[in-house]
């Protein structure tokens, strides 16, 4: 294992733990992956985040082949297929946070109640069709919901967020949960006013150079 791979495996673990700390996941739910060479590194199935070690992270090939005896996340199929379909994606996080999952349970898209939805690439965060977890059908449904987007809800399941880096994918997952919580609260207070597609298009362009960025190093 090269030092770079070791560091990336540790970054996958750190991201999984950060998701739990942010309230996006609990126990063994959710998963994280990062593109690596011609394949990707992904969290294992059934191991609590706090117990993860560098050697637990599973290296998978581009076709989804794992080393003998390895147990990658049951959702490895949509990670594999997203990387194949979206060359700009370097990391994927999947989570089951309360508010986003509640809308997924209702099978509702999240509308443009706040301009921050533009960070996901369009005027809605789509909810996918339902499919059993860990199946190719779920991967197909996720890819359809992610068309032209960086995030989606999975019906009766949770959310997926994409990014060029682990940090950016995690940031977006947190933003999606915040948007879901804001929209849920707004609906209890009255009728949310939804921003028009033209306004969101303006903000999508702004987000090409806005959002989470690495801190500048001191000179």
PyMOL commands that set and color helices and strands:
alter all, ss='L'
color gray80, all
select helices_A, chain A and resi 3-21+49-51+54-56+76-85+98-105+115-120+136-145+166-189+197-209
alter helices_A, ss='H'
color red, helices_A
select strands_A, chain A and resi 31-36+39-42+58-60+91-95+151-154+158-163
alter strands_A, ss='S'
color yellow, strands_A
deselect
rebuild
show_as cartoon
